[in-house]
Amino acid sequence: MNKRNMLLFASTYLFCLMVSGCFYLRLQKVQGQLSEFDEYFEIKEDEKFCIIAKEPVLFPGDVVRIMNQKPSTEASGSDRLFYDYVLEKQYPGEKNEAGNYDISVRFVFIKDKLTESYIDKRFFTVIPKAMVLAILKAMGNAKVDIGKRRIYGGYGVAGEVHLPDANEVQMLLGSSYLREGNVCTYKYLRRSQQVTSVEKKDYLPAVFTFDDDGNFVKCRSEFLGGPIDIDFSLLLKNEKKPKANDSNSVQP
């Protein structure tokens, strides 16, 4: 390799490092904002539940990188860009339940900064907003392993939050893909905007662990392109919950 090519290679490599570094710095800034949630974010409720960033940080490319895939659909208008991610619930065989249990999230960018995140309000029928907000605030103090794309949270969750039991999870998400003892696994497939005749199936699992009384203890998902582990066991130790109704008969 001659000197000119070596210089070009080194410049390109350093540029990539700087771009990646800026990305991680933005992630750290968002994490810091989450630790001061009420100062940096606002909640708006209309047809959907919306989280508004008062001081937006992330770019469209950052969200694609976090989600590890392009959005299911993309649209733009005026100074706004819309990213919709749709997770289609999977079944081991033919669909055997009524209703639509797909999960969708909309990200809205204003002037190329992530400003609004929309979540369908039906998800709060069983899991109240207080719990979701508590988790978001806890992520501000969560342990983030960027190399392994893992986030460990849950120990910072505090306050009076309701944790769903096995029956409530079934009401929210429908029947599980697989159940092994107290562990229920759901599988989702991210809807892609590119439809090909031979498409690789990249399933995203969501794993829920309950105790013997049917109380929600742990959850693990890969919705954000990498594993997220949240442990509520310490919270349960400080809160005596009644046994879930008919928990032994539930087959989430």
N, C-alpha and C positions, 0 to 999 in steps of 0.2 A: 504494500500500500504506500503510494507516494505521499509527500508531505501535504499536498493540497487536499487529497482525499482524507488523510488523517485529521486535518483541521476541520473539514466539513463534518466528518463523523463525530468529532469531539464537540463541535458546536451544536449539532443536532441532539446529541446525548444530554448536554447541559441544559438545552432548551426544554427537553422532556422532563428533566428533573425539576426545573423551575416551575413548569406547568403543574406537575403532580404536587409539588410542594404547596403551590397556591391553593390547589384543591383541598388539601388536608388542612391548611390554615383556615379555609372557609368553614370546613366541617367543625373544627375546634371552636370557631367563633359562634357557630349555631349552637353547639353544645353549651357554651357559656351563656348564651341567651336563654336556653331552656332552663338553666339553673335559676334564672331570674324571669320566669315565664310571664308573670303579670306585667312586667315592665316592657317586654319586647313583643308580646303577642296579644291579640284581641280575639274574642270569640263572637261570632255572629251566627244567629239561627234564623233560617227562613225555611225553604223547602228542604234544604240540606244543612248539615252542621259544617261551619266554616271556621278555619283557623287562619287569622290574618297576621302576617309578619309586619310589624311597625317599621323595622329597619331590615329590609330584605337583603339577603347575602348570597344565596345560591343562584347559579345560572342554569339554563336548560340542560347544558351538557353535564352539569354536576348531578342533576336528578337522574339522567340516563345512566350515569356512572354508578350512582348509588343503587338504582333499581336493577342495574346490570343488564338492561335491555331498553330498546326504544319503546315509546308508548304504544298502546294498542291502536289509538287514533290520535291524530294531531290536527289542530285547526288554528287559524289566526284571524284577527280582525282588529283594525285600528292599531293601538299599541299593545295589544294583548295576544298572548300565545297560550293555547290550551293543550295540555297533555292529559289524556285519559288512559288509565291502566285498568284493565278488566281481568280478573282472575276467575276462570271458569271452574266450577266445582266438578270433580271427577268421581266416577263410580267404578267399582270393580267389575260390574257388568252393565246391563241396561239400567237407565235411571229408574229408580223404584219409589220415588216420592214426588208429591206435588209441590209446586212453588218454585221460585227462582232463588237459589242460594249463592249465586255468583257474587263476587266482591268487586266493587269499583271505587276508584279514587280519582279525583280530578285535581290537577295542579294548574294554577293560573299564574302566568308570568306577565308582569307589567314592566315594560321597558327592559325586558330580558332579565328580570330578577323575580325569583319565586316569592309571590306576595300572598296568594290565597291557596289553601288546600281544602277541598270539599270531601266530606264523607256522608254517605247516605244515612239519614237519621234513623232508619229502621234498625241499624246495628245497636242503637242505644236503647232499644226496647227492653233488652235483657241486661246488657252491660252499660250502666249509666255513664253519663259524661264525666262524672266525678272520678271514676276509675281511669278512664282514658287520659284525662288531664293529669291525674296523679302519676301515671306511667310516664307521660311526656316530661313532667317536671323532674321525675327521678332520673330520666336519661341524661339530664344535665350533670349528674354525678356518677353516671354509669362508667364502667370500665370498657374502653374501646380498644380492640386489638385490630389495628388497620391491616397488618400483614395477613392475618387469617380471616379478615372481614367478619369479625365476631363482635357482638355487643352483649355485655352482661349487665343486667339491671335488676331492679326489684327491691333491693335493700333500702333504697331511698324513698320508697313508696310509704307515705305516712298519711295519717288522718283517717276520717271515717269514710271508707270506701266499701262498696258491696262487691264481693267476689261471687260470681255465679257458681252454682253447683252443677252436677252432671246433667240434671234435668233441664236446667236453663240453657246450658251450652247446646243441648240437642234442639231446643226450641229455636235458638238463634241460628245455628249452622246446619240443622238437619242431621240425618244419619251419617255416621262416620264411615270412612273407607275401610278402616280396620280397627278392631278392638282387641287388646291383649291385656286381660286383667283390668287394672285401673288406668291403663293408658289408651287413649283414643287418638287415632291418626286420621287427619283429613288430607286430601290431596287436591291441588289446584293446578290448572294449566294457564299460563299467561297468554291471553289472546294477542296474536301478533298482527301487525299491519301488513306483513308480507305473507301471502298464502302461496305455498309451494306444494307440488304433488307429493314430495317426500319431505316431510318436516320433522325435525328432531323433537321428540317429546321431552320437554324439560319440566318435570313435575316439581311443584313447590309444596312441600309438606308443612302441615301445622299440627303439632303434637301436644295434646293436653294430658296432664297427669293429675289424678284425683287421689285423695286419701280413701281409707276404707269406709268413711262416712259419706263419700260422694262430694267432698269439698274440693274446690279448685286449688291446686298446689303449685303447679308449674306449667309453663307453656313454652314452646319452641317453634319458631317459624323461619322460613327463608324468603319471605315476601320481598325483602329489600336487597335481594341478590346475595345475601350471606346470612348465616345463622344469627338469630336473636334469641337469647335465653333470658326468661324472666322468672324469678323464683319468689313465690309469695309465702313460703313456709314460715318465715320469721313473723310475717304479719299475722298469720293464723295462730301462732303461739300466743300472741297478745290479744286474741279475740276468740272467745268460745262460741263456735257456731253450732246450731242445732243440726242434727243429722238430716241430710237431704231426703225429701219425701220420695219413697220408693226408689232410692238410688240403686238398689241391687237389681231392680227390674229394668233399669234404663239401659238401652243399647245405643248410645250416641254414634 
